[in-house]
């Protein structure tokens, strides 16, 4: 790689035919579509082939400032000749380039990645330095478009046209393309070595060893975790291996950009994960509140039903029984029968699910439940059933669990009084009417 101070681009601009000899597409160029650096160490020329192919021809050594100027010109040409997001392709000639700074390479990637509609790029005539840099950036997926390195112009323009056609863009040639004859190469850029490059005689192993040792020492100072690369012009520019130093700098810049993008993506991902976790926690909190409200509502409804049934069982039915004992006429009997039927219907509508059968109680649990409902205390239940008081308390716990009132401040007897006893006479475990455990 030749340093910019050692390069001068020709003052004579490139000339182009009016029709591409490979595709038959028209070639369009203007004098103002050329940027030349103030020091005449770099020049880039832009050409339009057909409507959707842009031919870029850089010369010399490009610095970051020169690349920014070239990018501004390229953006203006693109906006003028192909506005909007229409698909297009670059072909890029590197036949007369001598090198570029890491900053220039970074600007180039940022600009080309930002272009909407760019399908791909076809660089050709690449020196080893640029080929190495492009290969690395492709391996690191730094290009957001397809990059296909080819050998010659005719390969580049032919494949560019094929890519456009694959995407539904058909540029029609103005005429059948003539038989291609490769034009003579443009004049090579003068590349006089600077006086600072010391001559190294062939076979001078000691001199080469010194340069290699310096290169290895330089590599040892590179920290992949930190952006940038330490520079010592006295070593890097004064060495016959300075093209290698330049290549290392560009490769490190590519790695830095890849790592920076990776860190940015990781930061975005972590932020999204944090937001997602917060939203999930918020939803879980709302869920818990909703479940609590539903449980409370269910408990309130069940308590209301139990209280209503308890009042029916303990107040209304005994009153009806008293009135029934005073019946004297058939008409009164009809009224009482109708009232009794309505009370039974109301009881079933209030709590159709409240039936001892539905709670899957064992026969012994049903016996204990009936005694508790009748107001019998645990000691008396233990005596009547031949159990210990601790066993009776255990049955009480099981009944509360099956009735869904474990740990709640609700009376077990009240809950049992609200549950109609759906057992028929034959289901009462063979108990006779005069059995002391039989509920009358």
C-alpha positions, 0 to 999 in steps of 0.5 A: 500500500502506497502512502498518500504523499507518494501518490499523484493521480493523473490530471487527465480525466477518464473517458468512456464510450457512449454504450457499454460494450458488454451489455449494450446499455447507455453509459452516462457521465458528466465532468461534475461527477468527479471528485479530486482531492486538493492534494491530487492524491485521490480521485473518484469518478462516477458513471451511470450504466443504463438506469440502475447500475452505477460504476465507481472508479477510484484512484490513488489513496483515500483518506477519511476526509476524501471519502466523505466528499466522495460520499456526498457526491455519490448521494447527490448523483443517486438522488438526481438520477435514480430517486426513491428506493428503486433497486440498483447495483454498484460496480467498483473498479479498484485497478488504480487504487493504492490504499485507504485509511481505516476511517475511510473504510468505516465511512464507506461501510456506513454510507453503503449500508444506509443506501435504500434499494442497494442490491449488491456490489461487484468490485473488481481489479482488487489489490491484495490489501483491498481483497483481504479487507473485503473478505474480512468484512464479508466474513463478519457480515458488515455489509448489509447487501451482497458483495461479489468480488470478480476479476474484470469489468465485463464480469462485474457489469454482466453479473450486475445486470443479471442481479437486477433482472432477478429482482424484476428490473430489466434495463433494455440495451439501446442496441445489440452489444458489439463484440467486446474488446477490452480497452487499453488500461488507463494510465497507471498512477505514478507511484514513487516510493518515498525517501523514508522507505529504506532499501532492503537488499535481497537476502538481508535476513537481519534487516527483515528480522528487525522489521518482523520483530517490530511487527510482532511487537506491534501486534502484541500491543493490540487489545481486541476489547478496546477500539482503535489500534496504537500507532507509532509512525516511526515504526509503522510508516518507516518500515518496509512492512508498512502495507501490512501495518495499514492492512492490520489497521483496517482489519482492526477497524472492521472488527471494532465496528462489528463489536460495536454493532454487536454491543449495541444489539445486545444493549437493545436486546437487554433493554427489550428483555427488561421491558418484557420482564417488567410487563410480565411482572405487571401482568402477574400482579394484575393476575394476582389481584384479579384472582384475589377479587374473584376468590373474594367474590366467590367467598362472598357469594357462597357466604351469602348463599349459606346465610340465606339457606341457614335462615331458611333452615332455621327460621323459615322452615320451623315457622312453616311447620308451626303453621302447618300444625294449625291447619284446619281446612283443605284450602289452608293445606293447599296454601301450606303445600304451595309455600313448602314447594316454593321454599324447596325450589328457592333452596335448590336455586340458591345452592344447587351445588350444596349437597353432601353428595357432591363433596365426596364425603365418606360415610363416617365423614357424613355421620360426623357432619350431621352431628356437627350440624345438629350442634353436637360437640366434639366430645359427645361425637367421640362418645357416640361414634367410639372415636377419640376427640383428636380423631373427631377434630381431624374429621372437622379439618377434613370437612373444612378442606372438602367444603373449601373453608380451610383457614377461613374465618367461617363456622363449620356448623353454619356451612353444614346447615346451608347444605341440604342433605340429599341422602335418601333413607336407604343411603343412610348406611342402614341406620334406623329411625330410632338410631341415636345418630339418625337426624330426625 
